[in-house]
Amino acid sequence: MLSIKRVLCTLPLWLTACEPAPEPMPPPLPPPPEVEYLTSEATATLNLPFSEAVRVGNLLYLSGQIGTLPGTTTLAPGGIQAETKQTMENIKAVLEANGSSMDRVVKVTVMLADIAEWPALNEVYVTYFTKNKPARSAFAGSGLAFKARCEIEVIATVD
């Protein structure tokens, strides 16, 4: 017969053996991706309060582009379609200057001064995305920078 002393002395061992094993440590998190703030020399001379693009890992976030002639704050003349074409050319130039392209755009946000100009904008817009059509949102506002008719921002992949 077991003595009470022997039972009491081995009790902590029994209790320890019944406890669940400790949870394994989770793997360490990967380091955050590098962030680069990108602005061309031509745009830097305009002294605007934002970067043209920001690269985070393999994604390139472009600031909203409007239909200004390169290196100026002057809008392309000719109304919504001319502004849309210049806006898309400005986007294309920023993408290519930073290692991406129109076919790598995954998300587009379109802002219009007047939603009634949506069909006219789309006539130009669709010519830039003939193969893959990125996800897109659009809305009208009460006014855009430099009295533009449209502003378009994109997110694209980059190597």
OpenMM code with the backbone's topology and positions (N, CA, C; nanometers):
from openmm import Vec3, app, unit

residues = "MET LEU SER ILE LYS ARG VAL LEU CYS THR LEU PRO LEU TRP LEU THR ALA CYS GLU PRO ALA PRO GLU PRO MET PRO PRO PRO LEU PRO PRO PRO PRO GLU VAL GLU TYR LEU THR SER GLU ALA THR ALA THR LEU ASN LEU PRO PHE SER GLU ALA VAL ARG VAL GLY ASN LEU LEU TYR LEU SER GLY GLN ILE GLY THR LEU PRO GLY THR THR THR LEU ALA PRO GLY GLY ILE GLN ALA GLU THR LYS GLN THR MET GLU ASN ILE LYS ALA VAL LEU GLU ALA ASN GLY SER SER MET ASP ARG VAL VAL LYS VAL THR VAL MET LEU ALA ASP ILE ALA GLU TRP PRO ALA LEU ASN GLU VAL TYR VAL THR TYR PHE THR LYS ASN LYS PRO ALA ARG SER ALA PHE ALA GLY SER GLY LEU ALA PHE LYS ALA ARG CYS GLU ILE GLU VAL ILE ALA THR VAL ASP".split()
positions = [
    Vec3(0.0831, -0.1174, 0.0000),
    Vec3(0.0000, 0.0000, 0.0000),
    Vec3(0.0878, 0.1240, 0.0000),
    Vec3(0.0455, 0.2222, -0.0828),
    Vec3(0.1230, 0.3454, -0.0947),
    Vec3(0.1040, 0.4304, 0.0288),
    Vec3(0.2104, 0.4872, 0.0721),
    Vec3(0.1985, 0.5762, 0.1875),
    Vec3(0.1492, 0.7131, 0.1409),
    Vec3(0.0885, 0.7832, 0.2283),
    Vec3(0.0382, 0.9165, 0.1970),
    Vec3(0.1546, 1.0069, 0.1587),
    Vec3(0.2691, 0.9911, 0.2234),
    Vec3(0.3850, 1.0732, 0.1934),
    Vec3(0.4295, 1.0508, 0.0499),
    Vec3(0.4335, 0.9237, 0.0054),
    Vec3(0.4764, 0.8925, -0.1306),
    Vec3(0.3768, 0.9504, -0.2320),
    Vec3(0.2473, 0.9419, -0.2076),
    Vec3(0.1461, 0.9965, -0.2980),
    Vec3(0.1610, 1.1476, -0.3074),
    Vec3(0.1769, 1.2151, -0.1940),
    Vec3(0.1896, 1.3597, -0.1945),
    Vec3(0.3176, 1.4043, -0.2637),
    Vec3(0.4240, 1.3302, -0.2533),
    Vec3(0.5509, 1.3648, -0.3154),
    Vec3(0.5451, 1.3480, -0.4670),
    Vec3(0.4686, 1.2566, -0.5165),
    Vec3(0.4613, 1.2335, -0.6615),
    Vec3(0.3448, 1.3079, -0.7264),
    Vec3(0.2568, 1.3679, -0.6487),
    Vec3(0.1409, 1.4398, -0.7025),
    Vec3(0.1812, 1.5489, -0.8020),
    Vec3(0.2826, 1.6330, -0.7747),
    Vec3(0.3199, 1.7355, -0.8741),
    Vec3(0.3618, 1.6732, -1.0083),
    Vec3(0.4244, 1.5588, -1.0067),
    Vec3(0.4635, 1.4934, -1.1320),
    Vec3(0.3407, 1.4495, -1.2108),
    Vec3(0.2410, 1.3989, -1.1452),
    Vec3(0.1185, 1.3563, -1.2127),
    Vec3(0.0477, 1.4768, -1.2757),
    Vec3(0.0405, 1.5850, -1.1988),
    Vec3(-0.0280, 1.7030, -1.2503),
    Vec3(0.0446, 1.7604, -1.3716),
    Vec3(0.1774, 1.7625, -1.3663),
    Vec3(0.2558, 1.8131, -1.4781),
    Vec3(0.2347, 1.7266, -1.6008),
    Vec3(0.2285, 1.5991, -1.5841),
    Vec3(0.2113, 1.5087, -1.6964),
    Vec3(0.0745, 1.5251, -1.7612),
    Vec3(-0.0243, 1.5788, -1.6913),
    Vec3(-0.1591, 1.5952, -1.7450),
    Vec3(-0.1785, 1.7291, -1.8142),
    Vec3(-0.0869, 1.8221, -1.7985),
    Vec3(-0.1014, 1.9530, -1.8615),
    Vec3(-0.0740, 1.9421, -2.0111),
    Vec3(-0.1460, 2.0198, -2.0920),
    Vec3(-0.1187, 2.0164, -2.2367),
    Vec3(0.0179, 2.0767, -2.2653),
    Vec3(0.0743, 2.0348, -2.3762),
    Vec3(0.2040, 2.0882, -2.4167),
    Vec3(0.1875, 2.2366, -2.4510),
    Vec3(0.2885, 2.3166, -2.4278),
    Vec3(0.2771, 2.4595, -2.4606),
    Vec3(0.2607, 2.4783, -2.6118),
    Vec3(0.1902, 2.5862, -2.6493),
    Vec3(0.1700, 2.6176, -2.7905),
    Vec3(0.3050, 2.6482, -2.8544),
    Vec3(0.3270, 2.5983, -2.9755),
    Vec3(0.4531, 2.6327, -3.0425),
    Vec3(0.4537, 2.7809, -3.0808),
    Vec3(0.5694, 2.8386, -3.0869),
    Vec3(0.5827, 2.9791, -3.1241),
    Vec3(0.5469, 2.9939, -3.2725),
    Vec3(0.4692, 3.0968, -3.3072),
    Vec3(0.4388, 3.1173, -3.4493),
    Vec3(0.5655, 3.1581, -3.5236),
    Vec3(0.5693, 3.1313, -3.6533),
    Vec3(0.6886, 3.1727, -3.7287),
    Vec3(0.6996, 3.3240, -3.7274),
    Vec3(0.8187, 3.3762, -3.7376),
    Vec3(0.8331, 3.5225, -3.7354),
    Vec3(0.7688, 3.5842, -3.8597),
    Vec3(0.7176, 3.7050, -3.8450),
    Vec3(0.6566, 3.7755, -3.9571),
    Vec3(0.7655, 3.8198, -4.0539),
    Vec3(0.7335, 3.8197, -4.1837),
    Vec3(0.8329, 3.8709, -4.2785),
    Vec3(0.8508, 4.0206, -4.2580),
    Vec3(0.9634, 4.0739, -4.2975),
    Vec3(0.9815, 4.2187, -4.2810),
    Vec3(0.8815, 4.2932, -4.3703),
    Vec3(0.8406, 4.4123, -4.3307),
    Vec3(0.7475, 4.4872, -4.4149),
    Vec3(0.8139, 4.5224, -4.5480),
    Vec3(0.7335, 4.5347, -4.6547),
    Vec3(0.7939, 4.5678, -4.7835),
    Vec3(0.8530, 4.7086, -4.7816),
    Vec3(0.9517, 4.7293, -4.8648),
    Vec3(1.0131, 4.8608, -4.8757),
    Vec3(0.9143, 4.9568, -4.9423),
    Vec3(0.9144, 5.0806, -4.8995),
    Vec3(0.8273, 5.1828, -4.9557),
    Vec3(0.9144, 5.2878, -5.0238),
    Vec3(0.8823, 5.3189, -5.1501),
    Vec3(0.9547, 5.4214, -5.2259),
    Vec3(0.8563, 5.5284, -5.2715),
    Vec3(0.8899, 5.6532, -5.2493),
    Vec3(0.8092, 5.7661, -5.2942),
    Vec3(0.8731, 5.8199, -5.4216),
    Vec3(0.7968, 5.8226, -5.5306),
    Vec3(0.8523, 5.8479, -5.6632),
    Vec3(0.7886, 5.9700, -5.7285),
    Vec3(0.8728, 6.0598, -5.7773),
    Vec3(0.8263, 6.1770, -5.8508),
    Vec3(0.9303, 6.2103, -5.9570),
    Vec3(0.8844, 6.2323, -6.0797),
    Vec3(0.9758, 6.2682, -6.1885),
    Vec3(1.0286, 6.4100, -6.1677),
    Vec3(1.1390, 6.4402, -6.2335),
    Vec3(1.1963, 6.5752, -6.2233),
    Vec3(1.0982, 6.6795, -6.2762),
    Vec3(1.0297, 6.6464, -6.3868),
    Vec3(0.9355, 6.7422, -6.4463),
    Vec3(0.8224, 6.7754, -6.3489),
    Vec3(0.7728, 6.6753, -6.2806),
    Vec3(0.6643, 6.6982, -6.1845),
    Vec3(0.7174, 6.7654, -6.0585),
    Vec3(0.8377, 6.7319, -6.0172),
    Vec3(0.8956, 6.7927, -5.8968),
    Vec3(0.9063, 6.9444, -5.9120),
    Vec3(0.9327, 6.9920, -6.0339),
    Vec3(0.9453, 7.1370, -6.0543),
    Vec3(0.8126, 7.2101, -6.0345),
    Vec3(0.7006, 7.1379, -6.0408),
    Vec3(0.5691, 7.2001, -6.0195),
    Vec3(0.5395, 7.2220, -5.8719),
    Vec3(0.6213, 7.1613, -5.7851),
    Vec3(0.6087, 7.1779, -5.6393),
    Vec3(0.4684, 7.1401, -5.5883),
    Vec3(0.4179, 7.0253, -5.6340),
    Vec3(0.2866, 6.9765, -5.5901),
    Vec3(0.3010, 6.9033, -5.4572),
    Vec3(0.1973, 6.8998, -5.3744),
    Vec3(0.2087, 6.8435, -5.2391),
    Vec3(0.1875, 6.6920, -5.2311),
    Vec3(0.2330, 6.6169, -5.3300),
    Vec3(0.2165, 6.4716, -5.3289),
    Vec3(0.3189, 6.4077, -5.4215),
    Vec3(0.3392, 6.2788, -5.4055),
    Vec3(0.4262, 6.2016, -5.4947),
    Vec3(0.3458, 6.1574, -5.6157),
    Vec3(0.4121, 6.1452, -5.7297),
    Vec3(0.3450, 6.0925, -5.8492),
    Vec3(0.3004, 5.9488, -5.8271),
    Vec3(0.3867, 5.8722, -5.7593),
    Vec3(0.3582, 5.7313, -5.7344),
    Vec3(0.4289, 5.6883, -5.6072),
    Vec3(0.3773, 5.5822, -5.5483),
    Vec3(0.4412, 5.5203, -5.4322),
    Vec3(0.4473, 5.3710, -5.4600),
    Vec3(0.5677, 5.3171, -5.4488),
    Vec3(0.5868, 5.1733, -5.4684),
    Vec3(0.5944, 5.1065, -5.3322),
    Vec3(0.5101, 5.0038, -5.3132),
    Vec3(0.5113, 4.9241, -5.1912),
    Vec3(0.5225, 4.7790, -5.2366),
    Vec3(0.6402, 4.7202, -5.2152),
    Vec3(0.6620, 4.5841, -5.2642),
    Vec3(0.6463, 4.5806, -5.4149),
    Vec3(0.5574, 4.4929, -5.4630),
    Vec3(0.5386, 4.4817, -5.6088),
    Vec3(0.4124, 4.5543, -5.6566),
    Vec3(0.3666, 4.6517, -5.5787),
    Vec3(0.2526, 4.7325, -5.6204),
    Vec3(0.2947, 4.8783, -5.6364),
    Vec3(0.2409, 4.9416, -5.7402),
    Vec3(0.2678, 5.0815, -5.7682),
    Vec3(0.1355, 5.1568, -5.7598),
    Vec3(0.1260, 5.2498, -5.6659),
    Vec3(0.0064, 5.3307, -5.6436),
    Vec3(0.0304, 5.4673, -5.7067),
    Vec3(-0.0468, 5.5023, -5.8091),
    Vec3(-0.0320, 5.6328, -5.8719),
    Vec3(-0.1279, 5.7324, -5.8094),
    Vec3(-0.0777, 5.8538, -5.7889),
    Vec3(-0.1671, 5.9628, -5.7498),
    Vec3(-0.2625, 5.9883, -5.8651),
    Vec3(-0.3754, 6.0503, -5.8340),
    Vec3(-0.4704, 6.0835, -5.9393),
    Vec3(-0.4048, 6.1703, -6.0452),
    Vec3(-0.4272, 6.1348, -6.1699),
    Vec3(-0.3739, 6.2106, -6.2829),
    Vec3(-0.4886, 6.2849, -6.3500),
    Vec3(-0.4596, 6.4055, -6.3945),
    Vec3(-0.5569, 6.4809, -6.4729),
    Vec3(-0.4952, 6.5090, -6.6094),
    Vec3(-0.5719, 6.5668, -6.6977),
    Vec3(-0.5279, 6.5861, -6.8358),
    Vec3(-0.4415, 6.7081, -6.8587),
    Vec3(-0.3402, 6.7280, -6.7743),
    Vec3(-0.2490, 6.8401, -6.7937),
    Vec3(-0.1410, 6.8027, -6.8933),
    Vec3(-0.0975, 6.9018, -6.9688),
    Vec3(0.0135, 6.8811, -7.0613),
    Vec3(0.1389, 6.8549, -6.9784),
    Vec3(0.2248, 6.7631, -7.0225),
    Vec3(0.3415, 6.7241, -6.9410),
    Vec3(0.4248, 6.8429, -6.8923),
    Vec3(0.4570, 6.8395, -6.7630),
    Vec3(0.5413, 6.9416, -6.7017),
    Vec3(0.4721, 7.0737, -6.6761),
    Vec3(0.3386, 7.0777, -6.6929),
    Vec3(0.2643, 7.2028, -6.6716),
    Vec3(0.1411, 7.1744, -6.5859),
    Vec3(0.0694, 7.2791, -6.5549),
    Vec3(-0.0618, 7.2640, -6.4906),
    Vec3(-0.1723, 7.3074, -6.5876),
    Vec3(-0.1401, 7.3127, -6.7166),
    Vec3(-0.2351, 7.3521, -6.8207),
    Vec3(-0.3078, 7.2298, -6.8731),
    Vec3(-0.4411, 7.2344, -6.8700),
    Vec3(-0.5211, 7.1223, -6.9195),
    Vec3(-0.5171, 7.1158, -7.0718),
    Vec3(-0.5205, 6.9929, -7.1233),
    Vec3(-0.5300, 6.9736, -7.2680),
    Vec3(-0.6609, 7.0355, -7.3160),
    Vec3(-0.6552, 7.1156, -7.4219),
    Vec3(-0.7790, 7.1771, -7.4708),
    Vec3(-0.8659, 7.0752, -7.5446),
    Vec3(-0.9975, 7.0991, -7.5443),
    Vec3(-1.0852, 7.0150, -7.6242),
    Vec3(-1.1928, 6.9418, -7.5472),
    Vec3(-1.2034, 6.9629, -7.4158),
    Vec3(-1.3119, 6.9010, -7.3406),
    Vec3(-1.2778, 6.7646, -7.2834),
    Vec3(-1.3816, 6.6924, -7.2441),
    Vec3(-1.3652, 6.5678, -7.1682),
    Vec3(-1.2844, 6.4624, -7.2435),
    Vec3(-1.3066, 6.4450, -7.3725),
    Vec3(-1.2335, 6.3401, -7.4434),
    Vec3(-1.0859, 6.3744, -7.4584),
    Vec3(-1.0549, 6.4991, -7.4867),
    Vec3(-0.9150, 6.5400, -7.4961),
    Vec3(-0.8465, 6.5282, -7.3594),
    Vec3(-0.9169, 6.5679, -7.2547),
    Vec3(-0.8605, 6.5564, -7.1195),
    Vec3(-0.8420, 6.4101, -7.0794),
    Vec3(-0.9387, 6.3256, -7.1142),
    Vec3(-0.9264, 6.1832, -7.0814),
    Vec3(-0.8064, 6.1231, -7.1523),
    Vec3(-0.7897, 6.1539, -7.2803),
    Vec3(-0.6747, 6.1012, -7.3557),
    Vec3(-0.5433, 6.1464, -7.2915),
    Vec3(-0.5336, 6.2754, -7.2566),
    Vec3(-0.4109, 6.3252, -7.1942),
    Vec3(-0.3904, 6.2633, -7.0567),
    Vec3(-0.4988, 6.2453, -6.9826),
    Vec3(-0.4900, 6.1799, -6.8515),
    Vec3(-0.4338, 6.0394, -6.8660),
    Vec3(-0.4861, 5.9640, -6.9606),
    Vec3(-0.4396, 5.8262, -6.9806),
    Vec3(-0.2937, 5.8244, -7.0282),
    Vec3(-0.2549, 5.9194, -7.1111),
    Vec3(-0.1141, 5.9281, -7.1544),
    Vec3(-0.0237, 5.9632, -7.0366),
    Vec3(-0.0718, 6.0500, -6.9471),
    Vec3(0.0055, 6.0839, -6.8272),
    Vec3(0.0220, 5.9601, -6.7383),
    Vec3(-0.0843, 5.8825, -6.7231),
    Vec3(-0.0775, 5.7588, -6.6440),
    Vec3(0.0219, 5.6630, -6.7064),
    Vec3(0.0110, 5.6443, -6.8365),
    Vec3(0.1017, 5.5540, -6.9092),
    Vec3(0.2480, 5.5960, -6.8882),
    Vec3(0.2751, 5.7254, -6.8957),
    Vec3(0.4123, 5.7755, -6.8782),
    Vec3(0.4644, 5.7490, -6.7373),
    Vec3(0.3829, 5.7716, -6.6352),
    Vec3(0.4256, 5.7475, -6.4965),
    Vec3(0.4494, 5.5983, -6.4745),
    Vec3(0.3602, 5.5153, -6.5241),
    Vec3(0.3782, 5.3699, -6.5104),
    Vec3(0.5092, 5.3258, -6.5740),
    Vec3(0.5312, 5.3646, -6.6984),
    Vec3(0.6516, 5.3215, -6.7708),
    Vec3(0.7787, 5.3764, -6.7080),
    Vec3(0.7743, 5.4982, -6.6555),
    Vec3(0.8921, 5.5558, -6.5899),
    Vec3(0.9283, 5.4813, -6.4624),
    Vec3(0.8324, 5.4062, -6.4087),
    Vec3(0.8551, 5.3354, -6.2825),
    Vec3(0.8471, 5.1836, -6.2973),
    Vec3(0.8699, 5.1331, -6.4183),
    Vec3(0.8830, 4.9891, -6.4391),
    Vec3(0.7546, 4.9112, -6.4549),
    Vec3(0.6454, 4.9780, -6.4879),
    Vec3(0.5189, 4.9078, -6.5071),
    Vec3(0.4607, 4.9465, -6.6423),
    Vec3(0.3348, 4.9132, -6.6654),
    Vec3(0.2713, 4.9449, -6.7936),
    Vec3(0.1196, 4.9360, -6.7785),
    Vec3(0.0498, 4.9817, -6.8805),
    Vec3(-0.0965, 4.9811, -6.8782),
    Vec3(-0.1528, 4.8401, -6.8632),
    Vec3(-0.0852, 4.7409, -6.9205),
    Vec3(-0.1379, 4.6037, -6.9109),
    Vec3(-0.1165, 4.5420, -6.7732),
    Vec3(-0.0515, 4.6143, -6.6824),
    Vec3(-0.0312, 4.5650, -6.5461),
    Vec3(-0.1190, 4.6388, -6.4443),
    Vec3(-0.2072, 4.7228, -6.4928),
    Vec3(-0.3000, 4.7954, -6.4056),
    Vec3(-0.4056, 4.6977, -6.3553),
    Vec3(-0.4279, 4.6981, -6.2238),
    Vec3(-0.5259, 4.6062, -6.1634),
    Vec3(-0.6478, 4.6781, -6.1061),
    Vec3(-0.6356, 4.8088, -6.0776),
    Vec3(-0.7468, 4.8841, -6.0177),
    Vec3(-0.7419, 5.0276, -6.0673),
    Vec3(-0.8586, 5.0788, -6.1023),
    Vec3(-0.8712, 5.2169, -6.1502),
    Vec3(-0.9835, 5.2846, -6.0721),
    Vec3(-0.9605, 5.4097, -6.0351),
    Vec3(-1.0660, 5.4931, -5.9781),
    Vec3(-1.0784, 5.6163, -6.0654),
    Vec3(-1.2001, 5.6396, -6.1144),
    Vec3(-1.2285, 5.7529, -6.2027),
    Vec3(-1.3140, 5.8534, -6.1268),
    Vec3(-1.2710, 5.9785, -6.1316),
    Vec3(-1.3489, 6.0878, -6.0733),
    Vec3(-1.3869, 6.1827, -6.1855),
    Vec3(-1.5115, 6.2160, -6.1931),
    Vec3(-1.5627, 6.3053, -6.2968),
    Vec3(-1.6184, 6.4325, -6.2347),
    Vec3(-1.6021, 6.5436, -6.3045),
    Vec3(-1.6658, 6.6674, -6.2593),
    Vec3(-1.8160, 6.6604, -6.2852),
    Vec3(-1.8546, 6.5868, -6.3894),
    Vec3(-1.9958, 6.5748, -6.4268),
    Vec3(-2.0219, 6.4324, -6.4740),
    Vec3(-2.1036, 6.3579, -6.4021),
    Vec3(-2.1300, 6.2176, -6.4356),
    Vec3(-2.1944, 6.2035, -6.5741),
    Vec3(-2.2541, 6.3085, -6.6258),
    Vec3(-2.3127, 6.3041, -6.7608),
    Vec3(-2.2049, 6.2842, -6.8678),
    Vec3(-2.0781, 6.3114, -6.8330),
    Vec3(-1.9682, 6.2928, -6.9289),
    Vec3(-1.9093, 6.1518, -6.9261),
    Vec3(-1.9712, 6.0649, -6.8463),
    Vec3(-1.9273, 5.9252, -6.8338),
    Vec3(-1.9153, 5.8555, -6.9695),
    Vec3(-2.0169, 5.8588, -7.0559),
    Vec3(-2.0047, 5.7898, -7.1850),
    Vec3(-1.8892, 5.8425, -7.2708),
    Vec3(-1.8682, 5.9732, -7.2725),
    Vec3(-1.7596, 6.0315, -7.3519),
    Vec3(-1.6236, 5.9890, -7.2966),
    Vec3(-1.6088, 5.9866, -7.1649),
    Vec3(-1.4846, 5.9391, -7.1030),
    Vec3(-1.4605, 5.7936, -7.1406),
    Vec3(-1.5629, 5.7105, -7.1321),
    Vec3(-1.5477, 5.5672, -7.1604),
    Vec3(-1.5032, 5.5394, -7.3035),
    Vec3(-1.5461, 5.6218, -7.3990),
    Vec3(-1.5039, 5.6023, -7.5380),
    Vec3(-1.3522, 5.6063, -7.5507),
    Vec3(-1.2884, 5.6939, -7.4763),
    Vec3(-1.1420, 5.7045, -7.4782),
    Vec3(-1.0799, 5.5989, -7.3867),
    Vec3(-1.1338, 5.5849, -7.2684),
    Vec3(-1.0796, 5.4935, -7.1664),
    Vec3(-1.0628, 5.3514, -7.2203),
    Vec3(-1.1639, 5.2984, -7.2876),
    Vec3(-1.1592, 5.1580, -7.3320),
    Vec3(-1.0481, 5.1326, -7.4335),
    Vec3(-1.0002, 5.2347, -7.5015),
    Vec3(-0.8918, 5.2145, -7.5987),
    Vec3(-0.7586, 5.1854, -7.5298),
    Vec3(-0.7486, 5.2126, -7.4019),
    Vec3(-0.6246, 5.1881, -7.3265),
    Vec3(-0.6232, 5.0518, -7.2574),
    Vec3(-0.7368, 4.9854, -7.2514),
    Vec3(-0.7461, 4.8541, -7.1869),
    Vec3(-0.8193, 4.7590, -7.2812),
    Vec3(-0.7509, 4.7196, -7.3884),
    Vec3(-0.8148, 4.6356, -7.4902),
    Vec3(-0.8119, 4.4878, -7.4558),
    Vec3(-0.7168, 4.4458, -7.3729),
    Vec3(-0.7046, 4.3033, -7.3386),
    Vec3(-0.7670, 4.2752, -7.2020),
    Vec3(-0.6962, 4.3117, -7.0970),
    Vec3(-0.7456, 4.2902, -6.9605),
    Vec3(-0.8057, 4.4194, -6.9084),
    Vec3(-0.9247, 4.4095, -6.8566),
    Vec3(-0.9917, 4.5268, -6.8019),
    Vec3(-0.9775, 4.5257, -6.6493),
    Vec3(-0.9079, 4.6277, -6.5942),
    Vec3(-0.8882, 4.6303, -6.4490),
    Vec3(-1.0200, 4.6555, -6.3755),
    Vec3(-1.0198, 4.6209, -6.2480),
    Vec3(-1.1333, 4.6571, -6.1623),
    Vec3(-1.1434, 4.8092, -6.1625),
    Vec3(-1.2672, 4.8608, -6.1518),
    Vec3(-1.2822, 5.0060, -6.1618),
    Vec3(-1.3978, 5.0554, -6.0757),
    Vec3(-1.3770, 5.1726, -6.0186),
    Vec3(-1.4814, 5.2468, -5.9484),
    Vec3(-1.4872, 5.3845, -6.0125),
    Vec3(-1.6025, 5.4466, -6.0051),
    Vec3(-1.6151, 5.5821, -6.0593),
    Vec3(-1.7190, 5.6590, -5.9800),
    Vec3(-1.6977, 5.7895, -5.9727),
    Vec3(-1.7951, 5.8762, -5.9082),
    Vec3(-1.7761, 6.0179, -5.9596),
    Vec3(-1.8764, 6.1011, -5.9385),
    Vec3(-1.8685, 6.2422, -5.9753),
    Vec3(-1.8521, 6.3251, -5.8490),
    Vec3(-1.7767, 6.4318, -5.8624),
    Vec3(-1.7544, 6.5211, -5.7497),
    Vec3(-1.8016, 6.6611, -5.7838),
    Vec3(-1.7805, 6.7511, -5.6921),
    Vec3(-1.8258, 6.8883, -5.7151),
    Vec3(-1.7148, 6.9772, -5.7696),
    Vec3(-1.5961, 6.9230, -5.7893),
    Vec3(-1.4866, 7.0009, -5.8454),
    Vec3(-1.3563, 6.9242, -5.8352),
    Vec3(-1.2737, 6.9331, -5.9373),
    Vec3(-1.1444, 6.8656, -5.9409),
    Vec3(-1.0332, 6.9698, -5.9525),
    Vec3(-0.9111, 6.9296, -5.9230),
    Vec3(-0.7961, 7.0198, -5.9282),
    Vec3(-0.7834, 7.0842, -6.0662),
    Vec3(-0.7476, 7.2115, -6.0684),
    Vec3(-0.7255, 7.2886, -6.1918),
    Vec3(-0.8484, 7.2899, -6.2833),
    Vec3(-0.9660, 7.2665, -6.2249),
    Vec3(-1.0941, 7.2637, -6.2982),
    Vec3(-1.0965, 7.1550, -6.4059),
    Vec3(-1.0289, 7.0438, -6.3776),
    Vec3(-1.0269, 6.9313, -6.4716),
    Vec3(-1.1662, 6.8702, -6.4826),
    Vec3(-1.1918, 6.8036, -6.5945),
    Vec3(-1.3189, 6.7333, -6.6165),
    Vec3(-1.3119, 6.5920, -6.5595),
    Vec3(-1.1895, 6.5341, -6.5511),
    Vec3(-1.1736, 6.3992, -6.4949),
    Vec3(-1.0397, 6.3872, -6.4243),
    Vec3(-1.0353, 6.2970, -6.3303),
    Vec3(-0.9117, 6.2594, -6.2608),
    Vec3(-0.9161, 6.1079, -6.2474),
    Vec3(-0.8029, 6.0443, -6.2776),
    Vec3(-0.7984, 5.8978, -6.2753),
    Vec3(-0.6754, 5.8538, -6.1970),
    Vec3(-0.6956, 5.7606, -6.1033),
    Vec3(-0.5825, 5.7021, -6.0312),
    Vec3(-0.5819, 5.5527, -6.0545),
    Vec3(-0.4626, 5.4942, -6.0516),
    Vec3(-0.4506, 5.3505, -6.0773),
    Vec3(-0.3556, 5.2857, -5.9783),
    Vec3(-0.3731, 5.1556, -5.9664),
    Vec3(-0.2800, 5.0683, -5.8947),
    Vec3(-0.2350, 4.9646, -5.9959),
    Vec3(-0.1046, 4.9417, -6.0033),
    Vec3(-0.0496, 4.8451, -6.1000),
    Vec3(0.0558, 4.7581, -6.0326),
    Vec3(0.0792, 4.6419, -6.0918),
    Vec3(0.1885, 4.5583, -6.0435),
    Vec3(0.3185, 4.6023, -6.1088),
    Vec3(0.4292, 4.5712, -6.0441),
    Vec3(0.5606, 4.6081, -6.0933),
    Vec3(0.6594, 4.5036, -6.0449),
    Vec3(0.7630, 4.4772, -6.1240),
    Vec3(0.8653, 4.3797, -6.0816),
    Vec3(0.9664, 4.4447, -5.9913),
] * unit.nanometer
topology = app.Topology()
chain = topology.addChain("A")
for resn in residues:
    res = topology.addResidue(resn, chain)
    for name in ("N", "CA", "C"):
        topology.addAtom(name, app.Element.getBySymbol(name[0]), res)
